[in-house]
Amino acid sequence: MTGTTGTTAPTRAEVCVVACAEAWRGDGEVLAAAAGGVVPALGARLARLTFSPHLLLTDGEAMLLSTPEDPGRFEGWLPYRRHLALAARGRRHMMMGAAQLDRYGNQNISCIGDHDRPARQLLGARGAPSNTVNHPVSYWVPRHSVRVFVERVDMVSGVGYDRAAASGPGAARFHGLRRVVTDLAVLDFATGDRRMRLASVHPGVDVAQVRERTGFDLAVPDEVPVTRRPTRRELRLLREVLDPHGAREQEVRA
């Protein structure tokens, strides 16, 4: 949806952007990084422009953005050694993608099938292990399905709550999985045993749909709220400033 806000109802993609933005609410001055697609990147920039003005945003390399509305303007230089120092001390919050996630938030972006003879070779673990033990992480999944939400991941790339706890204080000190945003819902780990919980369903989605497309038993509260819709200001920023060409709509097809 492009153009002026008018009275047009928000699209599913716009609800997802706002749900991603909410992951950074209250984070203060931390480095917000998005590596999972257009929607989380827009979410980080929208959070900075609205309720989380102290977030640090980069151009993906070494420059800090001065204004999220204009990615070509910079306010500082962040050498990679400083970037890694922030990341290693809990001062970064990254939203990543996932090929597979299990009930405790273990993530796979490496391969599908047996590691020795995989059916599909993916990205490889890359920075996922260090990200998940060194600073908060959230996930963006544009297609909620049983292929992504599985009983057991084929390979652990990002560390879930069960493995972090089993590995002791060194792995658990900065570990924290904040939320999982999908095209259907928002999930978190706000349960006693840190199992994945259904936190909200997006407008037009019901709980049964989410359960049907999840390959394990989700923790589901008695009452599941609806994910909040964007405000008029957020819609204007999205449609007229941050993404006037509507790239978000190509990532979410409700």
N, C-alpha and C positions, 0 to 999 in steps of 0.2 A: 504494500500500500504506500503510494508516494503522494506528494503534494501536501496541501494544507490539511490541518487536523479536521476542521469542520465538526460535524456530528458523527462521523464514521466510527463505528465500533472498532475496538482494537482487534487485530488479527491474533491468531495463535502465536505467530512468531514474535509479535510485540509483547505478549504476555510472557513468553520465554525470556526475552531480553531483560525484562524487569525482574523476573525470578532469578536470573543470573546476577543482575546488579545487586540484589538483596544479599547475595553471598558475602559481599564486602561491607555491608552495613556495620558500623561500629568498629571497623578495623583500625581506624586512626591512620597514622603515617606509616603505612607499609607499602611495599612494592606490589602492585596488582599486576599479575601476569595472566594472559589468556592464550592457551595453545591449542584449544579445542575447536576453533571455528570462528565464523563471523559473529554469531549470536553472543558468546561470552565476551568477545572483544568489545562489542557494542555495550554489553552490560557493564564492563569496567569503566568505560568512558562515561556512560550515563550516571553511574554511581558517583563518579568524581564531580560531575556537573550539578548534582542534586544533593544527596544526603551524606556523601562521604568526601568532602572537599579536600581532605588532607592526603588522599591516596597519591602515590607516585606512579606515573604511567611512563612507559618507555616506547621508543619507536621499534622495539624488537631487538635493538642492538645496544648502543651505549648512550643514547641521548634521552634525557627526561623531557617529556612534553610539557609545555607551559600552559597550553589550552587544548583540551580534548576536542573542541570544535574545529581547531586548525592544527592537524598533526604535523604541519610543516614548521611550526614555531616551537622553539626549545627553551627550556629554563636552566638546563645544566647538562653536565657530562658525567656519566656513571661508568667509570672504567670497569672492565669485566671482573677484576679482582675484588672491587667494592661490591659489585652485584652479587658475587658468590659469597662474600662475607655476610651480606644481608640474608641471603638464602639459607646460610648455614646456622643462623641464629634466630630463626623463627620470624624474621621480619619481611617475609614474602608470603603472599597468598596466591597460589596459582589455581586456575581452573583448566583442567586437562580433559581430553577425550578418553574413551575406553572402548575397546573391542569386546571386552567381557568384564563384568563386575559380579562378585558374589555377595552374599548377605552381610558379610562383615566389611565390605568395601575393598577387598583385594581386587586389583585391576590387572588386566592383561592387554598389552599392546604389542606383544612380541610374535606370537604364532597361534594358529588354530590347529588343534590336534596334537599328537605326540611330538615332543620336542625333537627327537632324533629324526623323525620322518613327518614333518608337519604337512597338513593338507594345504595350509596357506602360511606364507611368511609375511609378517607385518613389519612394523617399524623397528622392532627390537626394543629392549627395555629403556634405552636412552637415559634420560634423567629421572625417570619415574621413581626408582628406589630411593635416591637421595632426596627428591622432592618430598616424598611422603614421610620420611623420618626427620626432615630438617625444618619443615614449616607447614602451615595449614594448606590443605588441598581440597578443592571441590571438583566435581565432574559435570560435563555437559554431554548428553546423549541425545542426538537429534531423532533417533528412531528407537523408541522403547519397544523391545521385543524379547522373546525367550532366548534368542541367539546372543543377546548382550547380557541379560540378567540371568546368570546361570548358577546352578548348585555349586559348581566347583570350577574355577578358572583353569584353563589348560596350562598356563604358566603365570606365576606371580611377577608382575612388573612393578606395580605400585602396592605398597604394604597396607593391608587392612588392619582393623582394630585387634583381631585375634592374634595375628602374627606380631604386631608391635608389642602387645602385652607379653607374649611368650618370649620375646627377645630381650626383655628387661628395660631398665630405665634409660639406657643409651638410645634405644630405638623409640621409646615412648615419650621422651622429654618434650619434643616439639611436634610430635605426631598429632594430627587432628584432621578428621574428615568432616567438613562443614555441611555440605549438602550436595545432592545429585539432582540436577535439573534435566528433565526430558521433555519431549514434545507432548507428553500426557500429564506430567505431575512433577511435584517437588518431593524428594525423599531426603531423610536425614538419618542420624544414628542415635537419636535421643531416647534410647531404651536402656534398661538396666544392664543388659549383656552386650550392648552396642551392636545389636542387629539392625538391619536397615528397616526404617519405618516410613510409612506413607504420611507425609506431612501435609500435603494439599493436592487436590486435583485441579487441573486447569478448567476454566469455564467450558462447558459442553462435554466434559469427560466425567464418567462415573467410576466408582471404586472397582466395580466388576471388570471394566476394561483394563485397568491397571493390573489387577490380579491375573487376568487371563494372559497378559503379555509379560509376566514375570515368571521365571523358571524356578522360583523357590517361594516359600511362604513368607510374605511380608508381615511385619508387625503393623496392624491397622487399628487405630483408636476407634472408640465407639462413634465419635463424630469427626468426620474429615472435612476441614474447611476448603473453600474454593480459593485458589491462588489469586492474589489481588490483581486487579486490572491496572494498567498504566494510568497515571493522572493526565489531565489535559496538557500540563507542561511537559511531562515525559513524552507524550505522543508528539508534541510539536518538535521537541529536540530530536527525537528519532527520525521523524518524517522530513523535517526541513533542514536539520543541521548535521546530524551524525550519519544518516544513511538515506539521503534523498533519492537514491537510485533503487532502493528496495532490495539490497542484497540479502537482507535477513529473510525475505520471503522465499528465497531459493533454498534455504537450509531447512526450513520447516514447512512441510506441506500437509496441513491438517485437512 
